[in-house]
Amino acid sequence: MEILKDLALAFIMLIRIGAVLRIVYCFICMGADEEQSTTYKKRIRNTIIFYIMAECVWVIKDLVMSYYM
């Protein structure tokens, strides 16, 4: 069970770091290419939505695990 918790924590950290790096990358590309700024804004918005949904999944998993354990 301890390995599963460590794996879940590693996966959460990977999602967080990936989302932050994606947002930073989109900001850099948006600064370099003014014509595509609306596309990069959409990508940033989608990344934030993905991050919120991923965090909600982990919170729901923790609630279910604490309820049954």
Secondary structure, 3 states (H helix, E strand, C coil): CHHHHHHHHHHHHHHHHHHHHHHHHHHHHHHHCHHHHHHHHHHHHHHHHHHHHHHHHHHHHHHHHHHHC
